[in-house]
Amino acid sequence: LAIEEMLPPPPPVIPPNVVPQKVVNRQPMVRRGLASKGQSIQLLTNHFKVSVGRTDGYFFHYSVTIKYEDDTVVDAKGVGRKILDKVQETYRAELDGKAFAYDGEKSLFTIGALPGNKLDFTVILDDDSSNRGNRRGSPDADDPGSDRKRTRRLSRSKTYKVAINFATKIPMQAIANALRGQDSEQFQEAVRVLDIVLRQIAAKKGCLLVRQSFFHDDFRQFVDIGGGVVGCRGFHSSFRATQGGLSLNMDVSTTMIVKPGPVVDFLLMNQRVDNPSQIDWMKAKRTLKNLRIKATNTNREYKIIGLSDQICKRQMFKMKQKREGGHEGEEIELTVYDYFVQKLNMPLRFSGDYPCINVGKTNRPTYIPIELCSLVSLQRYTKALSNVQRASLVEKSRQKPQERMSALKQALNGSDYDKDPILRSSGISITREFTPIPGRILAAPKLRVGGEDFFPRNGRWNFNQKRLIEPIKLERWAVVNFSAPRDMRRLCNDLMRCAQMKGISMKQPHAMVDENLQSKRRPASVRVHDMFELLKSKLPGAPQFILCILPDRKNSDIYGPWKCKILAECGIVTQCIAPPPFVKDQYLTNLILKINAKLGGINSLLTIEHSPSIPLVSRVPTLLVGMDVSHGSAGRSDLPSIAAVVSSRRWPYISQYRAAVRTQSPKLEIIDSLYKKVSDTEDEGIFRELLVDFYASSGQRKPDQIIIFRDGVSESQFSQVLNIELEQIMEACKLLDATWSPKFTVVVAQKNHHTKLFQANSPDNVPPGTVVDSVICHPRNNDFYMCAHAGMIGTTRPTHYQVIYDEIGFSPDDLQELVHCLSYVYQRSTTAISVVAPVCYAHLAAAQMGQFIKFDEVSERSSSHGGGGGGSTSTGGVSVPQLPRLHKNVSSSMFFC
């Protein structure tokens, strides 16, 4: 009995209806070998070799807690580095004179241990940027009262209590292990320490830090992109484990900052007005909040809390009158304007008629006239850029290969990395030379257009005197014009002429409809409704296609509502254009390519696709998939993310695709709607839809192989792609047919990285088809870099492909050839593209359907869409408005092309 009492209780009985959950733990695959096809080329890359002089020591990690005297925890951002610098300066002996790397928040690292596991320090810092005043509504907390008070305020200081506690130690040996292919969390932590050292070096130079990039306050690196926004050029730096050893990847980087200078000037540019009297001050209040300014009357920095309720000439505040002997007298009330002009004798040119800047608190404001305020430099601009600003940023940020190499060399030479005590103690030294690497140039695949086969030259081709391989017949179509000043009749005649040259049979449009003048000023949704009703009245029945002429090339508010109406409600293929005043044949040809692809035609094919003889893909039914998730605009974390999955159809072709698009929780990168089981036989997920379409379009055959190209995920999310997304896809296949078990290959395509390739013996960009799978690639993982396209401007950015799963059994050569070929099947252009077409199409589909609903104005109407999956879903308690589903007439079309 005594023994039985000592035993633990028996496990609970599992109810009979509980199905055990299968635990999956797939890991990214290991490299199987190197490819060999292609012509050799000598390259340089912006990876700089790092020598690691010692592997026997440890990085010691300490957690840092900073509190005020009353034990309130301090938000270390901004002030943390100053406080820790003061600790190091004041208590150098108690810290054994050790240098440390501090991340600016809660982590500190040293080489070797500090004298104790728990250390407590107290430091006093002058509070230079205090906004506190003790006069209600005072225009500036640092101006009189009295001379005695001024002295007391300026010398105000704060006491901080700093606790440094040992957390763990990280062996330097982890770096050497990772270079042998033994990746580990300890290696990631060790590299994080080195990255923090680089950030600390930049912080000490007064740089703006944005993740692993840093930006100097140097006006020569600023480019004005309009609207009060400046592109600031800086540098990215990060340590990476490669086959060639540890390397420092350094690249030119650009971030957006608020244009420094007078606040009024910024507001005029931001709101695009000419006079302060035209400024929308409510909008200005939202724009300025939390930005930092320097006041000319005190020469000190403050954070903007808001604006005054009244203009400067009417905004009252109370202050105590001075009496003889410096004593306080009775309290008087006066305006901010009178205080500055009469009391401080500071003439104000125009501030009197506009609100003041509040740098105090909401309940204890401190007002400064707006003309005395200037925005300080290096303040990030985090709102979404307009299309015009984005285009300007891209254009002004471009650098030719030699310019980029020169900038990087200069930055590395001026970095002072070799003087840093932490790097020197850990035996880290960084070479100043670009790493030479071997590359290969893959031959361009042969294309078939009409009845002719030809090789593209330099990643480009044209349709001059050539017919499309599968041209459509367009018998019923119409044109609508939303008040664009264009000659519709002439445009249609030119379009039909060009279409006929490409083999398309295109009759005269059934109707050409101009928008009623009275509709022009109505809301976009009303204009779309009115236009469609007007069009219906002029047509005998539904057309195959509608050409829509928009007045604005960028940011037309008609675009989203029109696409939603025509594609989701009506099921008609449509193409929106904003043609230039003089339309050239090249413009018309590009338009014809889109129209033909949208209506089910094919513009060109790979010759090996037509044969068919694509290695492994043509052998058995194979489904190609592209997956991407796009997120809300910058600064809006509440907008739903949009997941798009495109899939190939009509196997053995790999040039035709269709798309399925869903919304999901904001900022969620992993797609959660691939599999949605609603009964033992029903699945409302994305993948079932794609599988059914492949079966119907490919001769009643299910795919034996599924190749997935996933865009937009980082290395830390690979396991989620394999264990969540791939698992959903496998479950969708099983529910469709329990006896069917296709093989999978999963390839991640990454564009958002900082590796660049340069020709060793030429100032030009690397040629199209350049591929690298050694030296700078991962010591263990199966990855390669490819530049499939011809870089005509700037410096070519290769796509980094990471093969994380491969049941099909591709050889390195065959997979790289397939990826290269998939850059030549993009139906809307006559050039090779930088990333495989399925990924590009997924991005287009997400972007287009994302405009169906104005999510920043989400209202009850998002739940009123019927007939195809509208409404809202709830994920984790958050309601996510759903996109209207496409009409069945266009759901399998390349509407996104």
N, C-alpha and C positions, 0 to 999 in steps of 0.2 A: 504493500500500500504506500509506503514511504517513497519507493522508487517511482510509482505511478504519479504521485503528487509532484515529483520533481520534473516529470516530462512536460513538454509544451502541449498546449491543447491541439487536437487534431485539426487539419485544414477544413475549411467550410465545404459543405457538399455543393457540387456544381449542379445547378438546375438542368434538367434534360434538354431544354430548348436553347441553351447557350452554345453558340458555335465558337470554337477556339479561334482567336485571331492569329493569322500567320504573320510572323515577324520577318520582314525582309531587310537585309543589310547589304545591298550591292555597293561595291567600291569602284571608283574609276579604274579602268584597266591600265596595265603596264604596256609600255612600248614593245612592239614585237620585232622591230628592226627598222632600218633606214631605207628610203626609196633611192633609186639610182637613175631613173629616166630623166632625160633632158640634157641640154647643153650647159656645160659648166660656166660659171661666172664668179669673179672675185668681188666680194662685197665688204662694206664696213657697216657697223651698227653702233647705235648710241648706248651700248652697254660698255662700261668701263671696268676692267678687271680689278678685283679686290683681293689682296693678299691677306691671309689670316695667319698672323705670326705665332699665336698661341692657342692651344685647345685644352689646356689643363685647368684653367681658372673658372670662375663662376660670376655671372651677373647676379647681384643681390637685389631683390625687388622689395620695396617698402611702400606701404600705403600711407598717404598723407591726409591728415584732417586739419582744417584751419577753422578756428572759432574766434568770435569776438570775446570780449571780457565776460559778457553775460552768458557764455556758452552757446550762443546762437551760431549755427554753422554758416560759414562764409561761402558764397558761390565763388569758387576760385578763378573762374574764367575772367581774364583781364587783369586781375590783381594778384593771382597766385604766383606768377613768376617773380614779381617785385618782392613779395613776402619771402619766398624761398631764397632769393638773392640776398636779402637782408639777413636771413638765418645763417647762410653760408659766410657772410661777411662778419657777423657778430660773434658766431660760435665756431670759428675755424678750428680752434684747438680742441673743443669738445667733439668735433667731427673728424679728428685725426687728420685734418687738412685734405680730406677726400673730395675729389670732384664728383659731381653726380649729374645724371641726366633726368630732367623733370619734364613731364608731359603737359604741364600747365594746369593740371586738375588734381588727380588723386594718386598718381603713381610716380615713384622716384626710383632710380636705379643707380647702383654703384658697382665698381669692380672690387671685390673683396668686401668684407662686412664692415659696417659702422661699429663704433665701440659698444653699442648695446642694442638689444632687440626692441626696446621701447624707449624713445627719446622724446622729451617735452621741452619746448623752447617758447620764450615770449619775446616778441619784437614790437617795436613802435615805428609806425610809418607816418610821415606827413601826409595828410589827406588833401593832396593838391587839387583834386577835382570835386571837393565837397560842394553840393548844391544847397546845403542847409542854410536857412536864414532864420532870424528870430523876429522878423517884422512881417506881419501878415500882408501878403500880396506885394512884398517889397520888390522893386524892379531888379535889384541885384543884391544878393545877400552879403556881398563883400564891400559894398559902398557904405557911407556913413549912415547912421548913428553918430559915432564919435571916432576920433583918431584912436583912442584907447581901445574901443571895441574892434576897430579895423585890425589893429595889431593882434588882438586876441584871436580873431577869426582866422587870419592868415596863418597863424601858427598852430591851428587846430591839428591834432594828430590822433591816430587810432592805435589801439593796442590789439595785437593778434596773438592767439595761443596756437602753436603749431605742434601737432603730435605726429611723430614718424615711427611707424610700427613695422617690424619685419613681417613679410608675407611669404616669400619663397625664394629659392635660388635656382638659377637657370644655368645649366652647364654649357660652356662654350663649345664643348665637344659636339653638341647638337648640330652646329653649323657644318662641321666636317662630316658627320653622319648623313646629313641631308644631301650633301654633294655626292655621296656614294649611293643616293637613291633611297635612303632611309628617312623619309619625311616624317616629321612628328610635330606635336603641339609645342614641344620645347624649342624646335627650330623656329617656328613662327614667333614665339616669344622672344628668342634671341635676336631675330631680325627686327622685331618691333623695337627693341632697345636701340639698335643701330639707327633705325628710322627716327626715333625720338631725339637722338643725338643731333641728327641733321636739322630737325625742326628747331631744336634749342639754339643751334648756331645761327640759324636764320632769324629767330626771335630776338636774339641779342643785338642783331643789326637793324632792328626796328621793322622787320618785314611783316606783311600780312600773311598769315598762315591759313591755307585752305586744304584740309586733309594733308596730303603729302606734297603739296605745292607751296611755293613761297613767292611773294611779290614785293619788290623794292619800291620805295616811294621815289620814283625817278620819272619825271615828266616825259623824258625821251622814250619811255616804254608805254606811254599812254596813247590810245587812238580814240578819237571822239566818234561815237556811233549814233549820236543824236538823242534827243529827249532827255538831256542831262545825264546820260550814261556814258561811261568811258570804258573801253577795253584795256585792261592792264596786263601787259605781258610779263610773265615770270618764268619759273622753272619748276618742273616736277622732279623729284628724286626718290628712288626706292631701291632697296637691296633685293636681289633675286638669286635663287639657286638655279644654276644652269649646268648643262653638261660640261661646260668649260670651266666650272668653278663658281665661286660667289662673284656677282657683278653688281655694279651700281648702274641702274637704268636712269638716265637723266635726259629730260626732254624739255622743249619750250612749251609753256602752258599759258593759257589766257583765262582771266576771270573778269567779271564785270564789277565796276565800282561806281559809286556816285561821283559825279564831277565835282572836285573840290572848288571852293570859291564862295562868293556871296550867296546866301540862301535865296534871295530874290531872283538872282540870275538863274539859279537851278530850277526854281519853280516856273519861270518863264519858258525855259527850254523843255521842261518835263511836260507842261500842259500845252506847249506849242502856241503861246499867245505873245503879243507884242508889248503889253503894258500891264503893270501890276493891278490896275483896276479891272482887268479881265480874268484875274486868277480866281479859280473856284477854291475858296478857302477851306471848305469841308474836305475836299479831295486833298488839298495841301496838308491838312492836319494828319490824314491817314498816311500820306507819303513820307512826312517828316518824322513821324513818331519813332523814337529810339535812335535817331541819327545823332551824331556828335558834332557840336559846333564850337568855334572859338570866338569869344566875345572880344571886340577890339577895346572896349573900355576897361577890361580887367586883364586881358591877354591870357585868359584861362579857358580850359575846355569844360564843356557841360554836355549832358545828354538831354535831348529835347523830349519833354513829356507831352506837350501839346501846344495849343495856341490860346491866347486870351479870348474871352467871350466878346469883348468890346474892342473897338479900334483903339490905337495908342492914345489918341487925344481924349477918349472918354473912359478908358480903363482906370478905375480908381484903386488906390491902396492907402493903407494907414501907416503913418510913421510918427515917431516922437520927435517933437521940436527940440533943438538944442538950446540950452540956456547958457548964460555966462558961467565960466568955470568948467564947461564941458559936461554939466549935469543935464539929465533928461528932463524935458519939460512936458507940456501937455501934448496929447496925441492929435495930430491933424490928418486930414484926408486930402490927397491931391492926385492928379492924373500922372501916369507913367511919363507922358510927354512933357508935362511941366517939370517933373522931377529932373529929367535929363537935361532939358533946355535951360531951366532957371537955376536949379540947385547945383547941377554939375557943370553948367555952362558948356554943354555939348550940343551944338546945333544939329538938328535932324532935318534932312532934305525932304524925305517923303514918307517916313515911317508913321507920321501922325495919323494918316488916313487908313492904316492897315493894322491887322492884329499884331500883337507882340508874341514873341517866342516865350513859352513857359519852360524853364529849366529847373523848377522846384518840384513840388508835389501837387497832386490834384487838389488836396485840401489846404496846402500851404504853398501857393504859387510864388514863383520868382520870375518876374517879367523882364525881358530885354527887347528893346526896339529891333525890328527885323533887319534894318540896314547896318546894325552893329554886329551881325552874326554871319560868320562864314563857315561853311562845311569843311571839316578837316579831311585830309586825304586818306586813302586806303580804307574806305568803308564799303563793304560789299553791297552790290545791288542784287537782290534775290528775287525780284519779281520777273515774270515772263517777259521776254523780249518780243517786240512786234516783228513781223516778217521782214520789214524794211531794216530794222536794227540788226536782226540776225544776219541778213545778207551783207550788210555793211561790215559787221564784225568778221565774217568769214573772209570777205575781200581784203580787209585791212590787216588781218592776222596772217595772211599767207606768207610763207617764206620758201624761197627756192632751196633745193638741197644744200648748196654751198653756204647760203646765208644761215641756215639752221645749224650746220656744223660749226660755223664760225662763232655763232652766239653761244653754243654749248661749250666750246673750248674756252671761250672767254669767261663764262660763268664758273666753270670748274677751276680755272686758274685763280679766280678771285674768291674761291669758296673758303679758304683757310681750313679745310678739313684736316690737313696734315698737322695742324697746330693744336687740334682739340685733345685735351688730356685723356678723355675717356677712350677715344679711338686709338690714341697712342698706347695707352695702358693695355688695351686688348689686342695690340699687335696688328691693328687694321691699317693698311695703306692702300690708297686708290691710285691707279695709274691715270695719266692724263691723256692717253691715246685711245681712239676708237678701236673697238675689237674687230680684227679681220675675220671673216667667216666665209666658208664656201657656200655658194648657191647654185641652183639649177634653173634653166629656163625651159618650161614645158612648151612644146609646139602647140599653136592654136588648133582647135578642132576644125575639121572641114564642115562647112555649112551647106545646106541645100535650100535654094530659093527658086520657086517655079520649077523648071526642069534642069536647073544648072547647079553644079557643085563648085565651090570655090573656098579658098583659105582667106580668112580675114587678115588684114595687114595692120600691124601695131595695135591689135585689139579693136579694130574698127572695120566697118564695111558700109555699103550703101545699097539702096534699092533703085538706083538709076537704071532705066531700061530693063528692070526686072519685075516679074510678077510675083505676088505672094503665093506661098505653096498651097494654101487652102483659103482662097478668097470667098467671102460671103456674098449673098444676093440681098440687096436692100431695096425692097419694093414699096414699103409703106413707112414713111418717116416724116418728121415735122421739125420745124425750127421755131424756137421762142426767143424773144429778145427783151431782156430786162433793162430797157432804157439805155442801152449802149449805142453810141452814135456810129453805127456800122451799116454798110450797104449789104443787107442780107441776101439779096438776089445775086449780086456779084460773088459774094463769098460761097454761096451754094453752087454756082456754076463752076467756080475754080475747084471746089472740093470734088464735084462729080467728074471733072476732067482728070484730076489727079487719081481718083479712085479707079477710073477706067484704065488708066495706064498701069495700075497695079493688079488688074484683073478682076476688080470688084464691079459687079453689075449694080448700078445705083441710079434709080429713076428720080425724076423731079420730086421735090418734097410735096406732100399732100397739102400742107399748110405752112405759112410763115406768119407768125403772130407777134405783133409789137405790143408791149405793155401799155395799158391805158395811162394817160398822163396823171389822172387823179389818184392812181394806185401807188405812184412813185414814192410818196411820203408816208405810206402806211407801214406797219410792222412787217418784217420779212415773211412771217408765216401767212399773213393775210395776202401779201403780194403773190406768194406761191399759189395759194388757194384760188385767188382771182384769175391768175394766169392759166391755171389748169382748166378751170371752168370755161374760160374763153377759148382755149384750145379744143376742148371737147365739143364745143358748139360748132366748130369748123371741120371736124373729122367725121367720116362715116363709121369708124370703128377704132379700136386701139391700134396705135402704130407699133412697128417693131422697134423703133429707135427715135429718140428726141434729142436734137442738138440744142443746147441751152447757152445763149450768149449773155455773159455777165458784164456789168459795167466796170468792175474792179478786178484786177489780176490777182491781188492778194487781199485776204481778209474780207471777202464779200460775205455779208450776213445772209445772202440768199442761198449760198452753196449748201449748207447743212439741211435746212428745211426742204429745199428742192430735191436733194438726193433721197431724203427720208420719204417724201411724198411719192416720188416716182418709183423708187426701188422697193420700198416696204409695202406701200399701200396699193400701188398700181401694177407693179411687176413689169416695168418697161425699162429697157436698157437706155441709159442717157450718158451724154458726154458734155461736160461744162467747159467752156472756153472764154477767154477774154482776149480776143485777137488784137494784135497791134494794128495801127492804121493802115500799114502796107503789108499784106500777107504774102510771104515768099513760099516757093514750092517746098522748101525743106520743112517749114511749119506745117503745111498741108500733109506732107508725107508722114510726119510724126503723128498727126491727128488721125490719119487713115490707119496707121498701125494700131492705135488704141481702139478705134471703132471696130476694126476687124476682129481683134482679140476678144473684145467684150461681147460681140455677137456670135462667138463660137468658132471663128476662123483661126487659122494658124499662119503666122507671117513667115517664119523660117524654122527649119529643123536642123539638128545635127545630122550629118550623113550617117553616123553610127546609130542614131536613133531611128532613122528611116529604114536602115538595112533589115532588121535591127541587130546590132552587134556590140552593145555596151557591156563590158565585162561584168558578170554576175547579175546585173540589173535586167538585161534582156533575156536571160536564161529562164527565169521563172517570174510569175507575176510579182511585181515589186511596187510598193506604195512609197512615194517620197513626201515627206511632211516638213513644213516650216512652221515654227512656233515663236511667238513674240508677245510680250506684254508691254503696253505703253501706259505711262502714268500721267497724272494730272500735271498742269503747268507748274512751273517753279513758284514756290511760295504758297501753293494751295495743296495742303495735305488732306483735305476733306473730299476731293473729287475722286470718283471711282477709277480704278485701273481698268484697262481694256485688254482682254486676252484675245488674240487672233491665232487661228490655226488654219493653214492652207494645206491642201493635199493634191497630189497629181491624179489625173484621170486619163482614161483611154490608154492604159498600158498596151504596148510597150513604149508609148510616148512619154517624155519627161518634160514637155514644153507647155502642157495645159494643166491649169489648176482651178480649184474652187476654194472658197473660204467659209469658215464659221467663226463668228465673233460673239463674245459675251463680256459683260461687265463683272467685276469682282471687287473685293474690299480695297479701299485706297492703299496704295504703296505695296500691295501684295504681289510679289514677283512670281511665285509658284502658282501655276494654273490649277484651279480647284474644280473646274467644271468639265474635265475631260470624260468623267464617268459619273453619271447620276442615276443610280438604280432606283426605279420607282415601283417595280414589281418583279416577280421571278423571270419575266421575259422582257420587260420594258426598261429602256435606258434613255434618259433625256440629255445625256452628255454630248459634248462636241464630237467625240471620236466615233460614236455609233453613226452619226450623220455622215461622216467622211467615208467610213467603211462601206455603208450602203451605196453611196454614190460611186465609189470605185468599182464595186461589184456590178452595178447597173451599166457603167460606161466601159467596162473592160471584158465584155463577153461573158458575163455571169461567172466571173472568177474572183475568188478571194485572194488577197495578197499572201504569198508565202514568205515574203520579206518586207519589212517596214524600216525605212531609213529616216531617222528624225534629225532635223537640223534645228537646234535650239539657240535662239538669240538672247542676248541681254542678261545672262547669269554670270556671276563671279565664281571663282574657284571654290569659295566657301559654300556655294549652293549646289555643287555638283551632286552631292549625296542626296539632296532633296529632289533633284531632277530624276535620279535613278530610283529612289525609293518611294516617291510620292507620285510624280507625273508618269513615269514609265509603268509603275504599278497600276495606276488608273487605266492606262491604255491596255495593259494586259488583261485587266478585269473586263474591260469593254469587249475585247476580242472573245474572252471566255463566255460571256453572257450571250453573245451572238451565236456562238457555236462551241460547245464544250469540248468537241473533239479536234478543234482547230488550234494549232499552236505555231504561229508565224515566228520567224527569227527577227531579231531587232539589232539595229546599229544606231547609236546615239552620238551625234557630233555637236559640240557647242561652238558657235561662231561668235568671236569677241572682236568688236571694233574699238571698244573703249579701253585701249591700253596705250602704252607710251613707247613701244619699240618701233624704231624707224630703220629702214634699210637704205644704204647709199651705194652707188657704184664706186669701186676703188679707183677706177681709171677714167672716170667721166663725170662732168658736172651735172649730167642729166639724171632724171629719175630712173629707177630700175625699170627694165622692160616688162611689158605684160607677160604673165606666165611665170614670174620669178617665185621660186619656192625655197624655203629654208627649213630643214628638220634636224639640224645638229647644232652644236656649240652653244647657242643661246636658248635652245629649247630645254624643257624640264629634264632633270636627270632620270626620272622614272616614268612620268606620264607620257601618253601617246599624243604629242602635239606637233604642229608645224605652222609656219607663217607663209601666207601666199598673197602676192600682188597679182591678181588676175587681170586687172585693168591697166590702161595706160594713164599715168598721172600727167595731165597736161599743164596743171598749174599747182603751185605750192609743192609740198613734199608728199609723196605717196605714202599712205598709211596701209600697211599690210593687214589682212584679216588673220587673227590668231585662231586656228581651228584646233579644238581639243577633242580627240576621239575618246569618249569615256566608257563606251560599251560597244562590243562588236561580236554578236553571235554569228553573223553572216560569214565572217572570216575573210575580210578584205586584205589583200597584200598592201603594203604602204604605197606602192606605185599605183595600184588600181584605185585606191580611195582618193589619192591626190589627183589622179586623172578625172575621176568623177566630179570632184569639187570644182576642178578647173572647167570642165564641160558645162556644169550648171551655172557658171558665170556667163555663158554664151546663149542661154535660152530665154533671156529676159525679153518678152515680146514687145515692150514699148520703146525699145531703143535699138540703135544700130552700133552699139559698142559693148564690149565685155564690161561687166559691172564688178564692183569691188567685193561683193559677198554673194553667196549662192542665191539664185532667183527665188526659191521657196521662202527664204528668210526675208528677202526684199518685199515679196508679195504680202507676207504676214504683216509687215510694218505698214504697208499701204492700206491694207484692209482695216487694221486697227485705227489708223489715222482718219480714214474716210468715214467709217461708221461711228467713230467717236464724235463726229459733228452732227449726227442725227438728233442728239439732244443737247441743249445747252445745260451741261451739268451744274454750272455755277448758278443757274436759275432753277434748279430742280424743284419741281412742285408736284402737286397731286397728279398733274397730267401724265407724269411718267408711269403712273400705275393704271392709266386708262386705255393704253394701247392694247387692243385685242388681237385675236386671230394669229397668234404666233409667238407667244412667249414674252409679251410685255410685262409690266408690273415691277414689283420690287422683290428681291430676295433678302433674307437676313443672314448675315454671316457674323458669328460671334456677337450677336446682339445689335449689330449695325445694319441698318436697312440700306441696301444697294439698289438704286434704280436700274431697271433692266432696259437694254436696247430693244427696239422693235425688231422682230425677225424679218428677214428678207422674204418677199413674195416668192411662191414656189416657181414662178416663171423665170426668175433671175437668180435663184439661190445657188444654182450650179454654174453660173456664168463667171467670167473674170471681170466682174463689175468694178473691181479695184484697179484694173490695169490703166 
